[in-house]
Amino acid sequence: MPAHTFDGLDTRFRGVLKRTSWTLCIGAGLSTEILPSWKGLTQEVLSRSMGVLLDDAEFAKIANGTGWGFDALLQAALNAWLARGETEEGFSTLLEDSLYRTLLTEARRLGIERHVVAAFATPQLLRKDEFAGVLEFLKDKATSTYALSEILLEAVHRECAPKAIITLNYDTVLETIIRMLEIQSRSASSGRHEFPPANFWRIVGPAGGHTDAVPIIHIHGCVMPRTIRRRFRGPHDTRESVVGPEMSYSRLAGSAGGWAQTTFMNYAYSDAVVLIGQSLADPNMRRWLAWSASVRAAESSRRAKRTIEVLPHFWFKRRSKDARERMFFENSVTHLGVRVVWLDSWGQTADVMRNLLAITPPP
């Protein structure tokens, strides 16, 4: 029987991902250093849609009093926005502004907002000095995402990269940092500011195309900070069709053969899915994991001619100081095919990934 939980730095699990096909699945918890959490984003969008300032206590009263999920509260925000005579396009802009406000405010304070926005669109068009300033800014402000980006590129070079990265986040911080690190590495080795082929490729819908690069798949949609400078206009996003408000979640849940579901389940059926920055509160994701886990368990049991417990997936979770809470989580997600990987802090994420991939830390 596989361990239901284990310490992420336990060397007995060193290389467990290197020995299998794996997929990374990231959530908003990865980037809360510089971007809002799902709760924070919902709170700000609802406040601005209603034209009132909801503090934490007032928002908690609404959320707890109704018992509604964040998707329902975002739908209420959209309804309020439209009731004021505003447009859905304007709501998409509001969502963008709320998502990137903290990051861009800090960039504006440092005088590099324009360069940061340009980097999200087309980083290779930045001048060398602008490029270096933006990358240093992202390293300082998005520490966890930056460290994970370094691990992913190292995994590519060691031929143990994920088959895909599935993100439920709207932002494109991860792929922006990865691309800038690729450019930095090539430039350092050649002595010139050069632009190598990309090892990762953003996919925002079923017509995303095919390349040899690792796909970064935005199954809930993608929102990029917009720039009016034609020279820096990059790939389009899908702000007009993000999954967030309740009606969009309902469409996703009600579409048995929808792109998001079939994409996620394709990897959940065949790979070890590593969940980082996820709360596992998303009902659709829980449903998809449960379906795939039951199929994998049934097949393994059929082949072994006995009941087999199958826990192929890994959920990174910060270790609680409360022993009873830890006990609760030991068996809370086994029906989803998930094991809990304990971390003492999110700052250990990179070290845990190095352990599971058997990648030696750099000197």
Secondary structure, DSSP 8 states (H G I E B T S, - for coil): ---SEEETT-GGGTTTTTTS-EEEEE-GGGGTTTS--HHHHHHHHHHHHHTS---HHHHHHHHHHH---HHHHHHHHHHHHHHTT--HHHHHHHHHHHHHHHHHHHHHHTT-HHHHHHHHH-GGGS-HHHHHHHHHHHHHHSHHHHHHHHHHHHHHHTT---S-EEE--S--HHHHHHHHHHHHHHHHHHSS------SEEEE-STT----SSEEEEETT---------GGG--S---GGG-S-SHHHHHHHHH-TT-HHHHHHHHHHHHSEEEEES--S--HHHHHHHHHHHHHHHHHHHHHHTS------EEEEEE--S-HHHHHHHHTTTGGGTEEEEEESSGGGHHHHHHHHHT-----
